[in-house]
Amino acid sequence: MAGLKDKEFVLVVPGLTKDQAKKLRDSLIGTTKTIAPNSKSYIQVGRKKNMESIIKNCNKRLDSKA
């Protein structure tokens, strides 16, 4: 796909059960592989109280892959 690759995507969906979070995660992984197979991605599921550290951890992992 043509175009400048300067966009990022962040999604936070609160109020999920463990099963809902797993299904959503699995769906996003599959869709990401289809739409952007060469993109760097990192998906992590966690509790609301841990979101800040989870996001920081994701950023560190993605920055290290650059």
CHARMM internal coordinates of N, CA and C (Angstrom, degrees):
IC EDIT
DIST 1 N 1 CA 1.4478
DIST 1 CA 1 C 1.5245
ANGL 1 N 1 CA 1 C 108.36
DIST 1 C 2 N 1.3157
ANGL 1 CA 1 C 2 N 115.66
DIHE 1 N 1 CA 1 C 2 N 131.14
DIST 2 N 2 CA 1.4568
ANGL 1 C 2 N 2 CA 121.05
DIHE 1 CA 1 C 2 N 2 CA -178.58
DIST 2 CA 2 C 1.5236
ANGL 2 N 2 CA 2 C 110.49
DIHE 1 C 2 N 2 CA 2 C -78.03
DIST 2 C 3 N 1.3172
ANGL 2 CA 2 C 3 N 114.93
DIHE 2 N 2 CA 2 C 3 N 155.42
DIST 3 N 3 CA 1.4576
ANGL 2 C 3 N 3 CA 119.57
DIHE 2 CA 2 C 3 N 3 CA 176.25
DIST 3 CA 3 C 1.5130
ANGL 3 N 3 CA 3 C 111.57
DIHE 2 C 3 N 3 CA 3 C 129.71
DIST 3 C 4 N 1.3038
ANGL 3 CA 3 C 4 N 113.46
DIHE 3 N 3 CA 3 C 4 N 159.70
DIST 4 N 4 CA 1.4524
ANGL 3 C 4 N 4 CA 121.48
DIHE 3 CA 3 C 4 N 4 CA 179.15
DIST 4 CA 4 C 1.5315
ANGL 4 N 4 CA 4 C 109.02
DIHE 3 C 4 N 4 CA 4 C -73.76
DIST 4 C 5 N 1.3119
ANGL 4 CA 4 C 5 N 117.30
DIHE 4 N 4 CA 4 C 5 N 127.42
DIST 5 N 5 CA 1.4677
ANGL 4 C 5 N 5 CA 121.84
DIHE 4 CA 4 C 5 N 5 CA -177.72
DIST 5 CA 5 C 1.5255
ANGL 5 N 5 CA 5 C 109.19
DIHE 4 C 5 N 5 CA 5 C -95.05
DIST 5 C 6 N 1.3276
ANGL 5 CA 5 C 6 N 115.38
DIHE 5 N 5 CA 5 C 6 N 74.93
DIST 6 N 6 CA 1.4646
ANGL 5 C 6 N 6 CA 120.41
DIHE 5 CA 5 C 6 N 6 CA -177.86
DIST 6 CA 6 C 1.5307
ANGL 6 N 6 CA 6 C 112.09
DIHE 5 C 6 N 6 CA 6 C -122.36
DIST 6 C 7 N 1.3146
ANGL 6 CA 6 C 7 N 117.53
DIHE 6 N 6 CA 6 C 7 N 21.44
DIST 7 N 7 CA 1.4615
ANGL 6 C 7 N 7 CA 121.70
DIHE 6 CA 6 C 7 N 7 CA -177.99
DIST 7 CA 7 C 1.5190
ANGL 7 N 7 CA 7 C 110.72
DIHE 6 C 7 N 7 CA 7 C -111.00
DIST 7 C 8 N 1.3267
ANGL 7 CA 7 C 8 N 115.54
DIHE 7 N 7 CA 7 C 8 N 149.75
DIST 8 N 8 CA 1.4583
ANGL 7 C 8 N 8 CA 122.55
DIHE 7 CA 7 C 8 N 8 CA 174.81
DIST 8 CA 8 C 1.5178
ANGL 8 N 8 CA 8 C 108.01
DIHE 7 C 8 N 8 CA 8 C -127.09
DIST 8 C 9 N 1.3131
ANGL 8 CA 8 C 9 N 116.68
DIHE 8 N 8 CA 8 C 9 N 159.98
DIST 9 N 9 CA 1.4523
ANGL 8 C 9 N 9 CA 122.64
DIHE 8 CA 8 C 9 N 9 CA -176.20
DIST 9 CA 9 C 1.5265
ANGL 9 N 9 CA 9 C 108.44
DIHE 8 C 9 N 9 CA 9 C -131.46
DIST 9 C 10 N 1.3095
ANGL 9 CA 9 C 10 N 116.64
DIHE 9 N 9 CA 9 C 10 N 124.68
DIST 10 N 10 CA 1.4653
ANGL 9 C 10 N 10 CA 121.99
DIHE 9 CA 9 C 10 N 10 CA 177.56
DIST 10 CA 10 C 1.5210
ANGL 10 N 10 CA 10 C 107.22
DIHE 9 C 10 N 10 CA 10 C -126.47
DIST 10 C 11 N 1.3136
ANGL 10 CA 10 C 11 N 116.23
DIHE 10 N 10 CA 10 C 11 N 135.48
DIST 11 N 11 CA 1.4584
ANGL 10 C 11 N 11 CA 121.02
DIHE 10 CA 10 C 11 N 11 CA -178.37
DIST 11 CA 11 C 1.5166
ANGL 11 N 11 CA 11 C 108.98
DIHE 10 C 11 N 11 CA 11 C -134.80
DIST 11 C 12 N 1.3178
ANGL 11 CA 11 C 12 N 117.12
DIHE 11 N 11 CA 11 C 12 N 126.09
DIST 12 N 12 CA 1.4597
ANGL 11 C 12 N 12 CA 122.40
DIHE 11 CA 11 C 12 N 12 CA 173.87
DIST 12 CA 12 C 1.5233
ANGL 12 N 12 CA 12 C 106.46
DIHE 11 C 12 N 12 CA 12 C -123.88
DIST 12 C 13 N 1.3237
ANGL 12 CA 12 C 13 N 116.38
DIHE 12 N 12 CA 12 C 13 N 121.47
DIST 13 N 13 CA 1.4606
ANGL 12 C 13 N 13 CA 121.62
DIHE 12 CA 12 C 13 N 13 CA -178.92
DIST 13 CA 13 C 1.5236
ANGL 13 N 13 CA 13 C 107.75
DIHE 12 C 13 N 13 CA 13 C -122.09
DIST 13 C 14 N 1.3272
ANGL 13 CA 13 C 14 N 117.85
DIHE 13 N 13 CA 13 C 14 N 102.61
DIST 14 N 14 CA 1.4619
ANGL 13 C 14 N 14 CA 120.22
DIHE 13 CA 13 C 14 N 14 CA -178.03
DIST 14 CA 14 C 1.5320
ANGL 14 N 14 CA 14 C 112.21
DIHE 13 C 14 N 14 CA 14 C -82.05
DIST 14 C 15 N 1.3179
ANGL 14 CA 14 C 15 N 114.91
DIHE 14 N 14 CA 14 C 15 N 162.03
DIST 15 N 15 CA 1.4627
ANGL 14 C 15 N 15 CA 121.23
DIHE 14 CA 14 C 15 N 15 CA 172.00
DIST 15 CA 15 C 1.5171
ANGL 15 N 15 CA 15 C 114.82
DIHE 14 C 15 N 15 CA 15 C 76.50
DIST 15 C 16 N 1.3241
ANGL 15 CA 15 C 16 N 118.09
DIHE 15 N 15 CA 15 C 16 N 33.55
DIST 16 N 16 CA 1.4580
ANGL 15 C 16 N 16 CA 121.25
DIHE 15 CA 15 C 16 N 16 CA 179.59
DIST 16 CA 16 C 1.5271
ANGL 16 N 16 CA 16 C 110.91
DIHE 15 C 16 N 16 CA 16 C -101.85
DIST 16 C 17 N 1.3252
ANGL 16 CA 16 C 17 N 115.23
DIHE 16 N 16 CA 16 C 17 N 151.17
DIST 17 N 17 CA 1.4563
ANGL 16 C 17 N 17 CA 119.31
DIHE 16 CA 16 C 17 N 17 CA 170.15
DIST 17 CA 17 C 1.5298
ANGL 17 N 17 CA 17 C 107.38
DIHE 16 C 17 N 17 CA 17 C -81.33
DIST 17 C 18 N 1.3242
ANGL 17 CA 17 C 18 N 116.26
DIHE 17 N 17 CA 17 C 18 N 169.89
DIST 18 N 18 CA 1.4615
ANGL 17 C 18 N 18 CA 120.82
DIHE 17 CA 17 C 18 N 18 CA 179.05
DIST 18 CA 18 C 1.5375
ANGL 18 N 18 CA 18 C 110.41
DIHE 17 C 18 N 18 CA 18 C -59.51
DIST 18 C 19 N 1.3329
ANGL 18 CA 18 C 19 N 116.82
DIHE 18 N 18 CA 18 C 19 N -42.79
DIST 19 N 19 CA 1.4635
ANGL 18 C 19 N 19 CA 120.82
DIHE 18 CA 18 C 19 N 19 CA -179.48
DIST 19 CA 19 C 1.5251
ANGL 19 N 19 CA 19 C 111.89
DIHE 18 C 19 N 19 CA 19 C -67.05
DIST 19 C 20 N 1.3296
ANGL 19 CA 19 C 20 N 117.14
DIHE 19 N 19 CA 19 C 20 N -40.94
DIST 20 N 20 CA 1.4660
ANGL 19 C 20 N 20 CA 120.53
DIHE 19 CA 19 C 20 N 20 CA 177.85
DIST 20 CA 20 C 1.5304
ANGL 20 N 20 CA 20 C 110.67
DIHE 19 C 20 N 20 CA 20 C -63.02
DIST 20 C 21 N 1.3196
ANGL 20 CA 20 C 21 N 116.42
DIHE 20 N 20 CA 20 C 21 N -42.63
DIST 21 N 21 CA 1.4641
ANGL 20 C 21 N 21 CA 120.35
DIHE 20 CA 20 C 21 N 21 CA 179.51
DIST 21 CA 21 C 1.5294
ANGL 21 N 21 CA 21 C 110.67
DIHE 20 C 21 N 21 CA 21 C -62.96
DIST 21 C 22 N 1.3239
ANGL 21 CA 21 C 22 N 117.48
DIHE 21 N 21 CA 21 C 22 N -41.33
DIST 22 N 22 CA 1.4659
ANGL 21 C 22 N 22 CA 121.49
DIHE 21 CA 21 C 22 N 22 CA 179.03
DIST 22 CA 22 C 1.5271
ANGL 22 N 22 CA 22 C 110.84
DIHE 21 C 22 N 22 CA 22 C -63.87
DIST 22 C 23 N 1.3327
ANGL 22 CA 22 C 23 N 116.97
DIHE 22 N 22 CA 22 C 23 N -45.27
DIST 23 N 23 CA 1.4683
ANGL 22 C 23 N 23 CA 120.28
DIHE 22 CA 22 C 23 N 23 CA -179.99
DIST 23 CA 23 C 1.5285
ANGL 23 N 23 CA 23 C 111.29
DIHE 22 C 23 N 23 CA 23 C -63.64
DIST 23 C 24 N 1.3114
ANGL 23 CA 23 C 24 N 116.74
DIHE 23 N 23 CA 23 C 24 N -41.95
DIST 24 N 24 CA 1.4620
ANGL 23 C 24 N 24 CA 120.95
DIHE 23 CA 23 C 24 N 24 CA 179.66
DIST 24 CA 24 C 1.5254
ANGL 24 N 24 CA 24 C 110.23
DIHE 23 C 24 N 24 CA 24 C -66.00
DIST 24 C 25 N 1.3280
ANGL 24 CA 24 C 25 N 116.78
DIHE 24 N 24 CA 24 C 25 N -43.84
DIST 25 N 25 CA 1.4655
ANGL 24 C 25 N 25 CA 121.11
DIHE 24 CA 24 C 25 N 25 CA 178.00
DIST 25 CA 25 C 1.5268
ANGL 25 N 25 CA 25 C 110.89
DIHE 24 C 25 N 25 CA 25 C -59.24
DIST 25 C 26 N 1.3321
ANGL 25 CA 25 C 26 N 116.80
DIHE 25 N 25 CA 25 C 26 N -48.21
DIST 26 N 26 CA 1.4596
ANGL 25 C 26 N 26 CA 120.91
DIHE 25 CA 25 C 26 N 26 CA -179.10
DIST 26 CA 26 C 1.5232
ANGL 26 N 26 CA 26 C 111.93
DIHE 25 C 26 N 26 CA 26 C -62.49
DIST 26 C 27 N 1.3262
ANGL 26 CA 26 C 27 N 116.07
DIHE 26 N 26 CA 26 C 27 N -38.86
DIST 27 N 27 CA 1.4620
ANGL 26 C 27 N 27 CA 120.82
DIHE 26 CA 26 C 27 N 27 CA 178.26
DIST 27 CA 27 C 1.5257
ANGL 27 N 27 CA 27 C 111.10
DIHE 26 C 27 N 27 CA 27 C -65.63
DIST 27 C 28 N 1.3281
ANGL 27 CA 27 C 28 N 117.04
DIHE 27 N 27 CA 27 C 28 N -42.89
DIST 28 N 28 CA 1.4691
ANGL 27 C 28 N 28 CA 120.91
DIHE 27 CA 27 C 28 N 28 CA 179.33
DIST 28 CA 28 C 1.5284
ANGL 28 N 28 CA 28 C 111.71
DIHE 27 C 28 N 28 CA 28 C -65.16
DIST 28 C 29 N 1.3137
ANGL 28 CA 28 C 29 N 116.81
DIHE 28 N 28 CA 28 C 29 N -38.79
DIST 29 N 29 CA 1.4636
ANGL 28 C 29 N 29 CA 119.94
DIHE 28 CA 28 C 29 N 29 CA 178.30
DIST 29 CA 29 C 1.5258
ANGL 29 N 29 CA 29 C 110.03
DIHE 28 C 29 N 29 CA 29 C -62.03
DIST 29 C 30 N 1.3195
ANGL 29 CA 29 C 30 N 116.93
DIHE 29 N 29 CA 29 C 30 N -47.60
DIST 30 N 30 CA 1.4591
ANGL 29 C 30 N 30 CA 121.00
DIHE 29 CA 29 C 30 N 30 CA 179.55
DIST 30 CA 30 C 1.5173
ANGL 30 N 30 CA 30 C 112.74
DIHE 29 C 30 N 30 CA 30 C -62.71
DIST 30 C 31 N 1.3185
ANGL 30 CA 30 C 31 N 116.30
DIHE 30 N 30 CA 30 C 31 N -43.17
DIST 31 N 31 CA 1.4593
ANGL 30 C 31 N 31 CA 120.93
DIHE 30 CA 30 C 31 N 31 CA -179.54
DIST 31 CA 31 C 1.5226
ANGL 31 N 31 CA 31 C 111.02
DIHE 30 C 31 N 31 CA 31 C -67.18
DIST 31 C 32 N 1.3235
ANGL 31 CA 31 C 32 N 117.41
DIHE 31 N 31 CA 31 C 32 N -39.90
DIST 32 N 32 CA 1.4634
ANGL 31 C 32 N 32 CA 121.16
DIHE 31 CA 31 C 32 N 32 CA 178.81
DIST 32 CA 32 C 1.5229
ANGL 32 N 32 CA 32 C 110.48
DIHE 31 C 32 N 32 CA 32 C -62.31
DIST 32 C 33 N 1.3255
ANGL 32 CA 32 C 33 N 117.08
DIHE 32 N 32 CA 32 C 33 N -42.44
DIST 33 N 33 CA 1.4698
ANGL 32 C 33 N 33 CA 120.84
DIHE 32 CA 32 C 33 N 33 CA 178.81
DIST 33 CA 33 C 1.5294
ANGL 33 N 33 CA 33 C 111.49
DIHE 32 C 33 N 33 CA 33 C -63.02
DIST 33 C 34 N 1.3275
ANGL 33 CA 33 C 34 N 116.62
DIHE 33 N 33 CA 33 C 34 N -32.39
DIST 34 N 34 CA 1.4611
ANGL 33 C 34 N 34 CA 120.78
DIHE 33 CA 33 C 34 N 34 CA 179.81
DIST 34 CA 34 C 1.5250
ANGL 34 N 34 CA 34 C 111.88
DIHE 33 C 34 N 34 CA 34 C -77.22
DIST 34 C 35 N 1.3261
ANGL 34 CA 34 C 35 N 117.05
DIHE 34 N 34 CA 34 C 35 N -46.86
DIST 35 N 35 CA 1.4640
ANGL 34 C 35 N 35 CA 121.90
DIHE 34 CA 34 C 35 N 35 CA -174.41
DIST 35 CA 35 C 1.5197
ANGL 35 N 35 CA 35 C 112.49
DIHE 34 C 35 N 35 CA 35 C -80.41
DIST 35 C 36 N 1.3180
ANGL 35 CA 35 C 36 N 117.39
DIHE 35 N 35 CA 35 C 36 N -42.30
DIST 36 N 36 CA 1.4691
ANGL 35 C 36 N 36 CA 121.78
DIHE 35 CA 35 C 36 N 36 CA -175.56
DIST 36 CA 36 C 1.5310
ANGL 36 N 36 CA 36 C 109.62
DIHE 35 C 36 N 36 CA 36 C -135.41
DIST 36 C 37 N 1.3292
ANGL 36 CA 36 C 37 N 117.48
DIHE 36 N 36 CA 36 C 37 N 70.65
DIST 37 N 37 CA 1.4624
ANGL 36 C 37 N 37 CA 120.37
DIHE 36 CA 36 C 37 N 37 CA -172.99
DIST 37 CA 37 C 1.5240
ANGL 37 N 37 CA 37 C 115.03
DIHE 36 C 37 N 37 CA 37 C -62.56
DIST 37 C 38 N 1.3198
ANGL 37 CA 37 C 38 N 118.26
DIHE 37 N 37 CA 37 C 38 N -24.31
DIST 38 N 38 CA 1.4646
ANGL 37 C 38 N 38 CA 120.93
DIHE 37 CA 37 C 38 N 38 CA -178.44
DIST 38 CA 38 C 1.5277
ANGL 38 N 38 CA 38 C 113.48
DIHE 37 C 38 N 38 CA 38 C -98.74
DIST 38 C 39 N 1.3269
ANGL 38 CA 38 C 39 N 116.10
DIHE 38 N 38 CA 38 C 39 N 6.64
DIST 39 N 39 CA 1.4650
ANGL 38 C 39 N 39 CA 118.84
DIHE 38 CA 38 C 39 N 39 CA -178.39
DIST 39 CA 39 C 1.5252
ANGL 39 N 39 CA 39 C 110.60
DIHE 38 C 39 N 39 CA 39 C -78.63
DIST 39 C 40 N 1.3243
ANGL 39 CA 39 C 40 N 114.64
DIHE 39 N 39 CA 39 C 40 N 155.99
DIST 40 N 40 CA 1.4575
ANGL 39 C 40 N 40 CA 121.47
DIHE 39 CA 39 C 40 N 40 CA 173.45
DIST 40 CA 40 C 1.5248
ANGL 40 N 40 CA 40 C 106.71
DIHE 39 C 40 N 40 CA 40 C -90.44
DIST 40 C 41 N 1.3075
ANGL 40 CA 40 C 41 N 116.91
DIHE 40 N 40 CA 40 C 41 N 131.87
DIST 41 N 41 CA 1.4570
ANGL 40 C 41 N 41 CA 118.07
DIHE 40 CA 40 C 41 N 41 CA 179.95
DIST 41 CA 41 C 1.5223
ANGL 41 N 41 CA 41 C 110.03
DIHE 40 C 41 N 41 CA 41 C -145.10
DIST 41 C 42 N 1.3132
ANGL 41 CA 41 C 42 N 113.85
DIHE 41 N 41 CA 41 C 42 N 157.23
DIST 42 N 42 CA 1.4561
ANGL 41 C 42 N 42 CA 120.89
DIHE 41 CA 41 C 42 N 42 CA 178.20
DIST 42 CA 42 C 1.5198
ANGL 42 N 42 CA 42 C 107.36
DIHE 41 C 42 N 42 CA 42 C -149.90
DIST 42 C 43 N 1.3086
ANGL 42 CA 42 C 43 N 116.94
DIHE 42 N 42 CA 42 C 43 N 121.03
DIST 43 N 43 CA 1.4639
ANGL 42 C 43 N 43 CA 122.05
DIHE 42 CA 42 C 43 N 43 CA -179.40
DIST 43 CA 43 C 1.5164
ANGL 43 N 43 CA 43 C 107.80
DIHE 42 C 43 N 43 CA 43 C -118.88
DIST 43 C 44 N 1.3136
ANGL 43 CA 43 C 44 N 115.91
DIHE 43 N 43 CA 43 C 44 N 131.38
DIST 44 N 44 CA 1.4604
ANGL 43 C 44 N 44 CA 120.38
DIHE 43 CA 43 C 44 N 44 CA 176.95
DIST 44 CA 44 C 1.5208
ANGL 44 N 44 CA 44 C 108.81
DIHE 43 C 44 N 44 CA 44 C -139.47
DIST 44 C 45 N 1.3040
ANGL 44 CA 44 C 45 N 115.85
DIHE 44 N 44 CA 44 C 45 N 138.88
DIST 45 N 45 CA 1.4656
ANGL 44 C 45 N 45 CA 122.81
DIHE 44 CA 44 C 45 N 45 CA 178.78
DIST 45 CA 45 C 1.5202
ANGL 45 N 45 CA 45 C 107.84
DIHE 44 C 45 N 45 CA 45 C -106.19
DIST 45 C 46 N 1.3236
ANGL 45 CA 45 C 46 N 117.00
DIHE 45 N 45 CA 45 C 46 N 136.86
DIST 46 N 46 CA 1.4572
ANGL 45 C 46 N 46 CA 119.89
DIHE 45 CA 45 C 46 N 46 CA 179.41
DIST 46 CA 46 C 1.5150
ANGL 46 N 46 CA 46 C 112.10
DIHE 45 C 46 N 46 CA 46 C -161.82
DIST 46 C 47 N 1.2882
ANGL 46 CA 46 C 47 N 115.14
DIHE 46 N 46 CA 46 C 47 N 179.82
DIST 47 N 47 CA 1.4708
ANGL 46 C 47 N 47 CA 121.82
DIHE 46 CA 46 C 47 N 47 CA 179.42
DIST 47 CA 47 C 1.5229
ANGL 47 N 47 CA 47 C 110.81
DIHE 46 C 47 N 47 CA 47 C -80.43
DIST 47 C 48 N 1.3275
ANGL 47 CA 47 C 48 N 114.67
DIHE 47 N 47 CA 47 C 48 N 155.00
DIST 48 N 48 CA 1.4658
ANGL 47 C 48 N 48 CA 120.91
DIHE 47 CA 47 C 48 N 48 CA -177.87
DIST 48 CA 48 C 1.5295
ANGL 48 N 48 CA 48 C 111.90
DIHE 47 C 48 N 48 CA 48 C -54.83
DIST 48 C 49 N 1.3308
ANGL 48 CA 48 C 49 N 116.81
DIHE 48 N 48 CA 48 C 49 N -41.17
DIST 49 N 49 CA 1.4663
ANGL 48 C 49 N 49 CA 120.03
DIHE 48 CA 48 C 49 N 49 CA -176.78
DIST 49 CA 49 C 1.5250
ANGL 49 N 49 CA 49 C 112.00
DIHE 48 C 49 N 49 CA 49 C -65.48
DIST 49 C 50 N 1.3347
ANGL 49 CA 49 C 50 N 117.86
DIHE 49 N 49 CA 49 C 50 N -17.78
DIST 50 N 50 CA 1.4610
ANGL 49 C 50 N 50 CA 121.63
DIHE 49 CA 49 C 50 N 50 CA -178.68
DIST 50 CA 50 C 1.5279
ANGL 50 N 50 CA 50 C 113.61
DIHE 49 C 50 N 50 CA 50 C -103.00
DIST 50 C 51 N 1.3323
ANGL 50 CA 50 C 51 N 118.52
DIHE 50 N 50 CA 50 C 51 N 2.39
DIST 51 N 51 CA 1.4642
ANGL 50 C 51 N 51 CA 121.53
DIHE 50 CA 50 C 51 N 51 CA -173.47
DIST 51 CA 51 C 1.5278
ANGL 51 N 51 CA 51 C 113.19
DIHE 50 C 51 N 51 CA 51 C -59.20
DIST 51 C 52 N 1.3135
ANGL 51 CA 51 C 52 N 117.91
DIHE 51 N 51 CA 51 C 52 N -41.52
DIST 52 N 52 CA 1.4674
ANGL 51 C 52 N 52 CA 119.73
DIHE 51 CA 51 C 52 N 52 CA -178.77
DIST 52 CA 52 C 1.5282
ANGL 52 N 52 CA 52 C 110.76
DIHE 51 C 52 N 52 CA 52 C -59.30
DIST 52 C 53 N 1.3212
ANGL 52 CA 52 C 53 N 116.86
DIHE 52 N 52 CA 52 C 53 N -46.94
DIST 53 N 53 CA 1.4676
ANGL 52 C 53 N 53 CA 119.30
DIHE 52 CA 52 C 53 N 53 CA -179.39
DIST 53 CA 53 C 1.5276
ANGL 53 N 53 CA 53 C 111.40
DIHE 52 C 53 N 53 CA 53 C -70.76
DIST 53 C 54 N 1.3249
ANGL 53 CA 53 C 54 N 117.86
DIHE 53 N 53 CA 53 C 54 N -32.91
DIST 54 N 54 CA 1.4608
ANGL 53 C 54 N 54 CA 120.97
DIHE 53 CA 53 C 54 N 54 CA 177.62
DIST 54 CA 54 C 1.5308
ANGL 54 N 54 CA 54 C 110.09
DIHE 53 C 54 N 54 CA 54 C -64.43
DIST 54 C 55 N 1.3262
ANGL 54 CA 54 C 55 N 116.89
DIHE 54 N 54 CA 54 C 55 N -44.69
DIST 55 N 55 CA 1.4666
ANGL 54 C 55 N 55 CA 120.80
DIHE 54 CA 54 C 55 N 55 CA 179.66
DIST 55 CA 55 C 1.5240
ANGL 55 N 55 CA 55 C 110.51
DIHE 54 C 55 N 55 CA 55 C -63.83
DIST 55 C 56 N 1.3267
ANGL 55 CA 55 C 56 N 117.23
DIHE 55 N 55 CA 55 C 56 N -42.98
DIST 56 N 56 CA 1.4684
ANGL 55 C 56 N 56 CA 120.33
DIHE 55 CA 55 C 56 N 56 CA 177.56
DIST 56 CA 56 C 1.5204
ANGL 56 N 56 CA 56 C 110.55
DIHE 55 C 56 N 56 CA 56 C -61.21
DIST 56 C 57 N 1.3360
ANGL 56 CA 56 C 57 N 117.03
DIHE 56 N 56 CA 56 C 57 N -41.92
DIST 57 N 57 CA 1.4570
ANGL 56 C 57 N 57 CA 121.67
DIHE 56 CA 56 C 57 N 57 CA 179.67
DIST 57 CA 57 C 1.5342
ANGL 57 N 57 CA 57 C 110.57
DIHE 56 C 57 N 57 CA 57 C -63.64
DIST 57 C 58 N 1.3235
ANGL 57 CA 57 C 58 N 117.08
DIHE 57 N 57 CA 57 C 58 N -42.06
DIST 58 N 58 CA 1.4668
ANGL 57 C 58 N 58 CA 121.01
DIHE 57 CA 57 C 58 N 58 CA 177.59
DIST 58 CA 58 C 1.5232
ANGL 58 N 58 CA 58 C 110.52
DIHE 57 C 58 N 58 CA 58 C -61.20
DIST 58 C 59 N 1.3311
ANGL 58 CA 58 C 59 N 117.12
DIHE 58 N 58 CA 58 C 59 N -44.93
DIST 59 N 59 CA 1.4568
ANGL 58 C 59 N 59 CA 120.80
DIHE 58 CA 58 C 59 N 59 CA 179.02
DIST 59 CA 59 C 1.5179
ANGL 59 N 59 CA 59 C 111.61
DIHE 58 C 59 N 59 CA 59 C -60.68
DIST 59 C 60 N 1.3258
ANGL 59 CA 59 C 60 N 117.34
DIHE 59 N 59 CA 59 C 60 N -42.87
DIST 60 N 60 CA 1.4661
ANGL 59 C 60 N 60 CA 120.84
DIHE 59 CA 59 C 60 N 60 CA 178.49
DIST 60 CA 60 C 1.5190
ANGL 60 N 60 CA 60 C 111.03
DIHE 59 C 60 N 60 CA 60 C -61.33
DIST 60 C 61 N 1.3348
ANGL 60 CA 60 C 61 N 117.36
DIHE 60 N 60 CA 60 C 61 N -44.54
DIST 61 N 61 CA 1.4637
ANGL 60 C 61 N 61 CA 121.60
DIHE 60 CA 60 C 61 N 61 CA 179.82
DIST 61 CA 61 C 1.5262
ANGL 61 N 61 CA 61 C 110.69
DIHE 60 C 61 N 61 CA 61 C -63.51
DIST 61 C 62 N 1.3152
ANGL 61 CA 61 C 62 N 116.94
DIHE 61 N 61 CA 61 C 62 N -44.41
DIST 62 N 62 CA 1.4674
ANGL 61 C 62 N 62 CA 119.68
DIHE 61 CA 61 C 62 N 62 CA -179.86
DIST 62 CA 62 C 1.5162
ANGL 62 N 62 CA 62 C 111.81
DIHE 61 C 62 N 62 CA 62 C -67.37
DIST 62 C 63 N 1.3356
ANGL 62 CA 62 C 63 N 117.31
DIHE 62 N 62 CA 62 C 63 N -39.50
DIST 63 N 63 CA 1.4665
ANGL 62 C 63 N 63 CA 120.53
DIHE 62 CA 62 C 63 N 63 CA 178.29
DIST 63 CA 63 C 1.5261
ANGL 63 N 63 CA 63 C 111.26
DIHE 62 C 63 N 63 CA 63 C -64.66
DIST 63 C 64 N 1.3258
ANGL 63 CA 63 C 64 N 117.17
DIHE 63 N 63 CA 63 C 64 N -34.39
DIST 64 N 64 CA 1.4659
ANGL 63 C 64 N 64 CA 120.12
DIHE 63 CA 63 C 64 N 64 CA -179.62
DIST 64 CA 64 C 1.5157
ANGL 64 N 64 CA 64 C 112.05
DIHE 63 C 64 N 64 CA 64 C -72.39
DIST 64 C 65 N 1.3583
ANGL 64 CA 64 C 65 N 117.05
DIHE 64 N 64 CA 64 C 65 N -20.92
DIST 65 N 65 CA 1.4672
ANGL 64 C 65 N 65 CA 121.23
DIHE 64 CA 64 C 65 N 65 CA 178.74
DIST 65 CA 65 C 1.5248
ANGL 65 N 65 CA 65 C 112.13
DIHE 64 C 65 N 65 CA 65 C -85.02
DIST 65 C 66 N 1.3174
ANGL 65 CA 65 C 66 N 116.73
DIHE 65 N 65 CA 65 C 66 N -11.02
DIST 66 N 66 CA 1.4772
ANGL 65 C 66 N 66 CA 120.36
DIHE 65 CA 65 C 66 N 66 CA -175.18
DIST 66 CA 66 C 1.5043
ANGL 66 N 66 CA 66 C 111.82
DIHE 65 C 66 N 66 CA 66 C -67.53
END
COOR INIT
IC SEED 1 N 1 CA 1 C
IC BUILD
